[in-house]
Protein backbone atom coordinates (compact mmCIF):
# COMPACT_ATOMS: atom_id res chain seq x y z
CA UNK A 1 0.00 0.00 0.00
CA UNK A 2 1.32 3.47 -0.89
CA UNK A 3 1.86 5.83 2.01
CA UNK A 4 1.91 9.58 1.72
CA UNK A 5 5.52 10.63 2.49
CA UNK A 6 4.20 13.52 4.56
CA UNK A 7 2.73 10.95 6.96
CA UNK A 8 5.73 8.70 7.32
CA UNK A 9 7.46 10.85 9.92
CA UNK A 10 5.68 11.88 13.06
CA UNK A 11 2.53 9.85 12.38
CA UNK A 12 -0.44 11.97 11.44
CA UNK A 13 0.83 15.22 12.94
CA UNK A 14 1.12 16.94 9.51
CA UNK A 15 -2.57 16.20 8.95
CA UNK A 16 -3.61 17.92 12.19
CA UNK A 17 -1.40 20.84 11.24
CA UNK A 18 -3.19 21.09 7.92
CA UNK A 19 -6.57 20.93 9.65
CA UNK A 20 -5.45 23.71 12.00
CA UNK A 21 -4.40 25.92 9.14
CA UNK A 22 -7.57 25.27 7.17
CA UNK A 23 -10.24 25.61 9.88
CA UNK A 24 -8.95 27.54 12.86
CA UNK A 25 -8.20 30.94 11.22
CA UNK A 26 -11.67 31.11 9.68
CA UNK A 27 -13.36 30.03 12.90
CA UNK A 28 -11.30 32.59 14.82
CA UNK A 29 -12.57 35.30 12.48
CA UNK A 30 -16.17 34.15 12.97
CA UNK A 31 -15.83 34.10 16.75
CA UNK A 32 -14.22 37.53 16.74
CA UNK A 33 -17.23 38.97 14.93
CA UNK A 34 -19.49 37.04 17.32
CA UNK A 35 -17.74 38.59 20.31
CA UNK A 36 -17.94 42.10 18.88
CA UNK A 37 -21.67 41.74 18.25
CA UNK A 38 -22.15 40.31 21.71
CA UNK A 39 -20.35 42.98 23.76
CA UNK A 40 -20.76 46.09 21.61
CA UNK A 41 -23.82 46.91 23.71
CA UNK A 42 -21.41 47.91 26.49
CA UNK A 43 -19.85 50.56 24.27
CA UNK A 44 -23.24 51.62 22.89
CA UNK A 45 -24.45 52.12 26.46
CA UNK A 46 -22.12 55.09 26.86
CA UNK A 47 -24.59 57.17 24.81
CA UNK A 48 -27.53 54.82 24.12
CA UNK A 49 -28.77 54.45 27.70
CA UNK A 50 -29.63 58.12 27.93
CA UNK A 51 -31.28 58.16 24.49
CA UNK A 52 -33.48 55.15 25.30
CA UNK A 53 -34.09 56.01 28.95
CA UNK A 54 -32.33 52.92 30.35
CA UNK A 55 -31.34 52.76 34.02
CA UNK A 56 -28.53 50.44 35.18
CA UNK A 57 -31.15 47.88 36.19
CA UNK A 58 -32.94 48.14 32.82
CA UNK A 59 -29.65 47.78 30.98
CA UNK A 60 -28.81 44.70 33.05
CA UNK A 61 -32.28 43.30 32.30
CA UNK A 62 -31.69 43.70 28.56
CA UNK A 63 -28.46 41.72 28.86
CA UNK A 64 -30.29 39.07 30.87
CA UNK A 65 -33.00 38.83 28.21
CA UNK A 66 -30.36 38.35 25.52
CA UNK A 67 -28.96 35.44 27.52
CA UNK A 68 -32.45 34.06 28.11
CA UNK A 69 -33.05 33.87 24.36
CA UNK A 70 -29.67 32.22 23.92
CA UNK A 71 -30.43 29.67 26.65
CA UNK A 72 -33.84 28.74 25.25
CA UNK A 73 -32.41 27.85 21.83
CA UNK A 74 -29.01 26.47 22.88
CA UNK A 75 -29.73 22.74 23.12
CA UNK A 76 -32.13 22.64 20.12
CA UNK A 77 -29.53 24.50 18.06
CA UNK A 78 -26.77 22.00 18.82
CA UNK A 79 -29.14 19.13 18.01
CA UNK A 80 -29.93 20.79 14.67
CA UNK A 81 -26.22 21.15 13.92
CA UNK A 82 -25.68 17.45 14.58
CA UNK A 83 -28.52 16.79 12.12
CA UNK A 84 -27.75 19.29 9.35
CA UNK A 85 -23.98 19.69 9.74
CA UNK A 86 -21.78 22.70 10.47
CA UNK A 87 -21.77 23.95 6.89
CA UNK A 88 -25.49 24.64 6.92
CA UNK A 89 -26.17 25.32 10.57
CA UNK A 90 -23.25 27.57 11.48
CA UNK A 91 -24.00 29.57 8.32
CA UNK A 92 -27.62 29.97 9.41
CA UNK A 93 -26.55 31.11 12.88
CA UNK A 94 -24.18 33.78 11.56
CA UNK A 95 -26.56 35.21 8.97
CA UNK A 96 -29.48 35.51 11.40
CA UNK A 97 -27.42 36.96 14.25
CA UNK A 98 -25.91 39.56 11.92
CA UNK A 99 -29.38 40.68 10.90
CA UNK A 100 -30.58 40.74 14.52
CA UNK A 101 -27.49 42.67 15.67
CA UNK A 102 -27.95 45.34 13.02
CA UNK A 103 -31.68 45.56 13.85
CA UNK A 104 -30.79 46.75 17.36
CA UNK A 105 -30.32 50.17 15.75
CA UNK A 106 -34.12 50.29 15.34
CA UNK A 107 -34.75 50.36 19.12
CA UNK A 108 -36.62 53.47 20.26
CA UNK A 109 -37.12 52.71 23.96
CA UNK A 110 -36.63 50.05 26.65
CA UNK A 111 -39.24 47.60 25.31
CA UNK A 112 -38.04 47.59 21.71
CA UNK A 113 -34.45 47.31 22.97
CA UNK A 114 -35.45 44.28 25.07
CA UNK A 115 -37.02 42.68 21.99
CA UNK A 116 -33.92 43.11 19.83
CA UNK A 117 -31.71 41.59 22.54
CA UNK A 118 -33.97 38.52 22.84
CA UNK A 119 -33.92 38.07 19.06
CA UNK A 120 -30.12 38.36 19.02
CA UNK A 121 -29.83 35.71 21.73
CA UNK A 122 -32.14 33.34 19.85
CA UNK A 123 -30.19 33.87 16.62
CA UNK A 124 -26.74 33.37 18.16
CA UNK A 125 -27.69 30.30 20.22
CA UNK A 126 -25.56 27.27 19.56
CA UNK A 127 -22.65 29.01 17.88
CA UNK A 128 -19.97 28.53 20.54
CA UNK A 129 -20.93 24.98 21.63
CA UNK A 130 -21.54 24.19 17.97
CA UNK A 131 -17.95 25.07 17.12
CA UNK A 132 -16.67 23.06 20.11
CA UNK A 133 -18.69 20.11 18.82
CA UNK A 134 -17.32 20.69 15.31
CA UNK A 135 -13.73 20.78 16.56
CA UNK A 136 -14.25 17.47 18.36
CA UNK A 137 -14.93 15.90 14.94
CA UNK A 138 -11.66 17.22 13.52
CA UNK A 139 -9.10 17.66 16.32
CA UNK A 140 -7.69 14.71 18.34
CA UNK A 141 -7.90 14.95 22.11
CA UNK A 142 -4.14 15.40 22.51
CA UNK A 143 -4.26 18.68 20.58
CA UNK A 144 -7.65 19.96 21.66
CA UNK A 145 -6.66 22.35 24.47
CA UNK A 146 -4.33 24.16 22.09
CA UNK A 147 -6.97 24.22 19.34
CA UNK A 148 -9.66 25.47 21.72
CA UNK A 149 -7.38 28.11 23.22
CA UNK A 150 -6.29 29.37 19.80
CA UNK A 151 -9.92 29.47 18.69
CA UNK A 152 -10.92 31.37 21.83
CA UNK A 153 -8.15 33.89 21.20
CA UNK A 154 -10.75 35.49 18.97
CA UNK A 155 -12.59 36.69 22.06
CA UNK A 156 -9.84 38.90 23.54
CA UNK A 157 -8.85 39.92 20.00
CA UNK A 158 -12.50 40.82 19.47
CA UNK A 159 -12.36 42.96 22.59
CA UNK A 160 -9.32 44.76 21.19
CA UNK A 161 -11.06 45.31 17.85
CA UNK A 162 -14.26 46.44 19.55
CA UNK A 163 -12.27 48.90 21.62
CA UNK A 164 -10.52 50.33 18.58
CA UNK A 165 -13.52 50.66 16.26
CA UNK A 166 -16.38 51.43 18.65
CA UNK A 167 -15.19 54.91 19.64
CA UNK A 168 -14.97 56.21 16.05
CA UNK A 169 -18.35 54.63 15.26
CA UNK A 170 -19.95 56.35 18.24
CA UNK A 171 -18.39 59.56 16.94
CA UNK A 172 -20.49 59.20 13.75
CA UNK A 173 -23.37 60.64 15.76
CA UNK A 174 -25.74 62.63 13.49
CA UNK A 175 -24.49 61.25 10.17
CA UNK A 176 -27.47 60.26 8.05
CA UNK A 177 -29.77 61.25 10.88
CA UNK A 178 -28.62 58.31 13.01
CA UNK A 179 -27.10 58.32 16.48
CA UNK A 180 -23.56 57.02 16.90
CA UNK A 181 -24.75 53.93 18.76
CA UNK A 182 -27.08 53.11 15.85
CA UNK A 183 -24.18 53.23 13.40
CA UNK A 184 -22.23 50.98 15.76
CA UNK A 185 -24.87 48.23 15.69
CA UNK A 186 -25.36 48.45 11.92
CA UNK A 187 -21.68 48.45 10.94
CA UNK A 188 -20.75 45.71 13.41
CA UNK A 189 -23.70 43.47 12.49
CA UNK A 190 -23.22 43.24 8.73
CA UNK A 191 -19.88 41.30 8.77
CA UNK A 192 -21.63 38.33 10.41
CA UNK A 193 -24.03 38.09 7.46
CA UNK A 194 -21.14 38.07 4.98
CA UNK A 195 -19.20 35.47 6.98
CA UNK A 196 -22.28 33.28 7.13
CA UNK A 197 -22.36 33.13 3.34
CA UNK A 198 -18.62 32.34 3.24
CA UNK A 199 -19.06 29.59 5.87
CA UNK A 200 -21.59 27.83 3.66
CA UNK A 201 -19.04 27.73 0.85
CA UNK A 202 -15.93 27.04 2.95
CA UNK A 203 -16.70 24.62 5.80
CA UNK A 204 -16.64 20.83 5.49
CA UNK A 205 -18.79 18.75 7.84
CA UNK A 206 -16.56 15.69 8.30
CA UNK A 207 -12.99 14.63 7.41
CA UNK A 208 -14.39 11.98 5.06
CA UNK A 209 -15.97 14.76 2.95
CA UNK A 210 -12.86 16.96 2.81
CA UNK A 211 -11.81 17.40 -0.81
CA UNK A 212 -8.77 19.35 0.43
CA UNK A 213 -7.33 16.22 2.13
CA UNK A 214 -5.75 13.30 0.27
CA UNK A 215 -7.07 9.80 0.96
CA UNK A 216 -4.00 8.86 3.07
CA UNK A 217 -4.48 12.06 5.08
CA UNK A 218 -8.16 11.26 5.63
CA UNK A 219 -7.23 7.76 6.79
CA UNK A 220 -4.58 9.04 9.17
CA UNK A 221 -6.92 11.62 10.68
CA UNK A 222 -9.82 9.21 10.98
CA UNK A 223 -7.53 6.69 12.71
CA UNK A 224 -6.94 9.22 15.48
CA UNK A 225 -10.66 9.94 15.70
CA UNK A 226 -11.86 6.36 15.28
CA UNK A 227 -12.30 5.27 18.89
CA UNK A 228 -15.59 5.67 20.71
CA UNK A 229 -14.48 8.73 22.62
CA UNK A 230 -13.65 10.86 19.59
CA UNK A 231 -15.71 9.66 16.65
CA UNK A 232 -18.70 11.52 15.29
CA UNK A 233 -22.20 10.60 16.49
CA UNK A 234 -24.83 8.97 14.35
CA UNK A 235 -28.02 10.78 13.44
CA UNK A 236 -30.18 8.10 15.12
CA UNK A 237 -29.39 9.19 18.68
CA UNK A 238 -32.39 10.15 20.80
CA UNK A 239 -30.95 13.49 21.92
CA UNK A 240 -33.80 14.45 24.24
CA UNK A 241 -33.57 11.13 26.09
CA UNK A 242 -29.82 11.68 26.40
CA UNK A 243 -30.47 15.12 27.88
CA UNK A 244 -32.85 13.73 30.49
CA UNK A 245 -30.20 11.20 31.48
CA UNK A 246 -27.25 13.58 31.52
CA UNK A 247 -28.96 16.14 33.75
CA UNK A 248 -28.96 13.55 36.54
CA UNK A 249 -25.20 13.06 36.43
CA UNK A 250 -23.25 14.97 39.12
CA UNK A 251 -20.25 15.52 36.84
CA UNK A 252 -22.44 17.26 34.25
CA UNK A 253 -24.09 19.43 36.89
CA UNK A 254 -20.70 20.38 38.36
CA UNK A 255 -19.39 21.38 34.95
CA UNK A 256 -22.54 23.45 34.38
CA UNK A 257 -22.08 25.25 37.69
CA UNK A 258 -18.42 25.84 36.88
CA UNK A 259 -19.30 27.40 33.54
CA UNK A 260 -21.97 29.43 35.32
CA UNK A 261 -19.16 31.16 37.24
CA UNK A 262 -16.96 31.66 34.18
CA UNK A 263 -19.81 32.90 31.99
CA UNK A 264 -20.92 35.34 34.70
CA UNK A 265 -17.55 37.08 34.60
CA UNK A 266 -17.20 36.96 30.82
CA UNK A 267 -20.66 38.44 30.31
CA UNK A 268 -20.23 41.07 33.02
CA UNK A 269 -16.84 42.15 31.71
CA UNK A 270 -18.21 42.80 28.24
CA UNK A 271 -21.27 44.61 29.56
CA UNK A 272 -19.80 46.66 32.39
CA UNK A 273 -16.08 47.23 31.74
CA UNK A 274 -16.66 50.43 29.69
CA UNK A 275 -18.90 51.86 32.39
CA UNK A 276 -16.46 50.85 35.17
CA UNK A 277 -13.61 52.63 33.40
CA UNK A 278 -15.82 55.66 32.77
CA UNK A 279 -16.44 56.00 36.54
CA UNK A 280 -12.66 56.08 37.11
CA UNK A 281 -11.86 58.36 34.15
CA UNK A 282 -15.03 60.47 33.76
CA UNK A 283 -13.40 63.14 31.59
CA UNK A 284 -11.87 60.79 29.02
CA UNK A 285 -13.26 61.13 25.47
CA UNK A 286 -14.95 58.11 23.91
CA UNK A 287 -12.20 57.30 21.40
CA UNK A 288 -9.49 57.25 24.07
CA UNK A 289 -11.72 55.32 26.45
CA UNK A 290 -12.36 52.59 23.88
CA UNK A 291 -8.63 52.45 23.07
CA UNK A 292 -7.77 52.01 26.76
CA UNK A 293 -10.22 49.14 26.98
CA UNK A 294 -8.33 47.30 24.23
CA UNK A 295 -5.19 46.98 26.39
CA UNK A 296 -6.24 44.19 28.83
CA UNK A 297 -7.27 41.81 26.01
CA UNK A 298 -3.83 42.22 24.40
CA UNK A 299 -2.23 40.71 27.50
CA UNK A 300 -4.88 37.99 27.41
CA UNK A 301 -3.91 36.92 23.88
CA UNK A 302 -0.31 36.16 24.89
CA UNK A 303 -1.38 34.34 28.06
CA UNK A 304 -3.90 32.13 26.26
CA UNK A 305 -1.39 30.99 23.64
CA UNK A 306 1.02 29.88 26.36
CA UNK A 307 -1.60 28.38 28.67
CA UNK A 308 -3.36 26.14 26.13
CA UNK A 309 -0.08 24.79 24.77
CA UNK A 310 1.19 24.18 28.31
CA UNK A 311 -1.97 22.23 29.19
CA UNK A 312 -1.49 19.94 26.16
CA UNK A 313 2.19 19.41 26.92
CA UNK A 314 1.48 18.51 30.55
CA UNK A 315 -1.71 16.61 29.61
CA UNK A 316 -3.29 18.32 32.63
CA UNK A 317 -6.68 20.04 32.59
CA UNK A 318 -7.99 20.61 36.13
CA UNK A 319 -5.37 22.99 37.51
CA UNK A 320 -5.00 24.70 34.15
CA UNK A 321 -8.65 25.70 34.61
CA UNK A 322 -8.64 26.37 38.34
CA UNK A 323 -5.57 28.62 38.60
CA UNK A 324 -6.62 31.21 35.98
CA UNK A 325 -10.15 31.22 37.42
CA UNK A 326 -8.71 32.21 40.78
CA UNK A 327 -6.59 34.89 39.08
CA UNK A 328 -9.79 36.31 37.59
CA UNK A 329 -11.47 36.32 41.01
CA UNK A 330 -8.56 38.30 42.46
CA UNK A 331 -8.89 40.71 39.56
CA UNK A 332 -12.53 41.50 40.40
CA UNK A 333 -11.60 42.06 44.04
CA UNK A 334 -8.78 44.40 43.06
CA UNK A 335 -11.20 46.46 40.95
CA UNK A 336 -13.73 46.49 43.80
CA UNK A 337 -11.40 47.59 46.59
CA UNK A 338 -8.95 49.87 44.79
CA UNK A 339 -9.61 53.48 43.88
CA UNK A 340 -6.39 53.83 41.88
CA UNK A 341 -6.99 53.83 38.10
CA UNK A 342 -3.78 51.89 37.42
CA UNK A 343 -4.69 49.15 39.89
CA UNK A 344 -8.18 48.90 38.44
CA UNK A 345 -6.65 48.37 35.01
CA UNK A 346 -4.43 45.66 36.49
CA UNK A 347 -7.58 44.09 37.93
CA UNK A 348 -9.38 44.24 34.57
CA UNK A 349 -6.36 42.63 32.91
CA UNK A 350 -6.20 39.84 35.52
CA UNK A 351 -9.94 39.22 35.21
CA UNK A 352 -10.14 38.96 31.44
CA UNK A 353 -6.89 36.98 31.18
CA UNK A 354 -7.90 34.52 33.86
CA UNK A 355 -11.41 33.98 32.51
CA UNK A 356 -10.37 33.33 28.93
CA UNK A 357 -7.39 31.15 29.86
CA UNK A 358 -9.63 29.04 32.10
CA UNK A 359 -12.34 28.81 29.45
CA UNK A 360 -9.98 27.42 26.81
CA UNK A 361 -8.97 24.44 28.96
CA UNK A 362 -12.43 24.07 30.50
CA UNK A 363 -14.01 23.20 27.15
CA UNK A 364 -11.36 20.53 26.62
CA UNK A 365 -12.57 18.86 29.81
CA UNK A 366 -16.18 19.13 28.66
CA UNK A 367 -15.58 17.73 25.16
CA UNK A 368 -13.62 14.76 26.52
CA UNK A 369 -16.30 13.93 29.06
CA UNK A 370 -18.95 12.88 26.55
CA UNK A 371 -19.05 9.96 24.09
CA UNK A 372 -20.14 10.82 20.53
CA UNK A 373 -23.84 10.08 20.99
CA UNK A 374 -24.01 12.36 24.04
CA UNK A 375 -21.64 15.08 22.81
CA UNK A 376 -24.07 17.41 20.96
CA UNK A 377 -26.48 17.52 23.90
CA UNK A 378 -23.81 17.31 26.62
CA UNK A 379 -21.76 20.26 25.40
CA UNK A 380 -24.89 22.32 24.81
CA UNK A 381 -26.26 21.39 28.24
CA UNK A 382 -23.10 22.50 30.05
CA UNK A 383 -23.13 25.69 28.00
CA UNK A 384 -26.81 26.27 28.78
CA UNK A 385 -26.40 25.75 32.52
CA UNK A 386 -23.45 28.11 32.45
CA UNK A 387 -25.17 30.76 30.37
CA UNK A 388 -27.80 31.14 33.06
CA UNK A 389 -24.96 32.91 34.85
CA UNK A 390 -24.49 35.09 31.80
CA UNK A 391 -28.17 35.96 31.98
CA UNK A 392 -28.36 36.69 35.70
CA UNK A 393 -25.01 38.30 36.49
CA UNK A 394 -25.38 41.55 34.49
CA UNK A 395 -28.86 42.00 35.96
CA UNK A 396 -27.50 41.36 39.45
CA UNK A 397 -24.56 43.72 38.98
CA UNK A 398 -26.89 46.39 37.56
CA UNK A 399 -29.35 46.04 40.44
CA UNK A 400 -26.62 46.14 43.08
CA UNK A 401 -25.12 49.19 41.37
CA UNK A 402 -28.44 51.04 41.48
CA UNK A 403 -29.00 50.06 45.13
CA UNK A 404 -25.52 50.79 46.47
CA UNK A 405 -24.44 53.54 44.08
CA UNK A 406 -21.25 51.76 42.91
CA UNK A 407 -20.02 48.49 41.38
CA UNK A 408 -18.35 47.01 44.48
CA UNK A 409 -21.03 44.60 45.72
CA UNK A 410 -21.62 43.17 42.26
CA UNK A 411 -17.92 42.60 41.65
CA UNK A 412 -17.56 40.75 44.95
CA UNK A 413 -20.38 38.43 43.83
CA UNK A 414 -18.57 37.76 40.56
CA UNK A 415 -15.38 36.88 42.43
CA UNK A 416 -17.30 34.47 44.67
CA UNK A 417 -18.82 32.75 41.62
CA UNK A 418 -15.34 32.20 40.18
CA UNK A 419 -14.21 30.57 43.41
CA UNK A 420 -17.27 28.31 43.19
CA UNK A 421 -16.36 27.51 39.56
CA UNK A 422 -12.84 26.49 40.55
CA UNK A 423 -14.19 24.28 43.34
CA UNK A 424 -16.56 22.51 40.94
CA UNK A 425 -13.80 21.82 38.41
CA UNK A 426 -11.70 20.24 41.13
CA UNK A 427 -14.69 18.12 42.16
CA UNK A 428 -15.22 16.91 38.57
CA UNK A 429 -11.56 16.06 38.30
CA UNK A 430 -11.83 13.82 41.35
CA UNK A 431 -15.05 12.16 40.12
CA UNK A 432 -13.27 9.54 38.02
CA UNK A 433 -16.12 7.06 38.45
CA UNK A 434 -18.61 9.55 37.04
CA UNK A 435 -16.43 10.31 34.02
CA UNK A 436 -15.99 6.60 33.29
CA UNK A 437 -19.72 6.03 33.66
CA UNK A 438 -20.49 8.72 31.09
CA UNK A 439 -17.82 7.38 28.72
CA UNK A 440 -19.43 3.94 29.02
CA UNK A 441 -22.83 5.37 28.14
CA UNK A 442 -24.17 5.08 31.69
CA UNK A 443 -25.57 8.61 31.85
CA UNK A 444 -27.74 8.41 34.95
Buried (B, 14 or more C-beta within 10 A) or exposed (E): EEEBEBBEEEEBBBBBEBBBEBBBEBBBBBBBBBBBBBBBBBBBBBBBBEBBEBBBBBBBBBBBBBBBBBBBBBBBBBBBBBEBBBBBBBBBBBBBBBBBBBBBBEBEEBEBBBBBBBBBBBBBBBBBBBBBBBBBBBBBBEBBBBBBBBBBBBBBBBBBBBBBBBBBBBBBBEEEEBBBBBBBBBBBBBBBBEBBEBBBEEBBBBBEEBEEBBEBBBBBBBEBBEEEBBBBBEEEBEBEEBBEBBBEBEBBBBBBBBBBBBBBBBBBBBBBBBBBBBEBBEEBEBBEBBBBBBBBBBBBBEBBBEBBBBBBEEEBBBBBBBBBBBBBBBBBBBBBEBEEEEBBBBBBBBBBBBBBBBBBBBBBBBBBBBBBBBBBBBBBBBBBBBBBBBBBBBBBBBBBBBEEEEBBBBBBBBBBBBBBBBBBBBBBBEBEEBBEBBBEEEBE
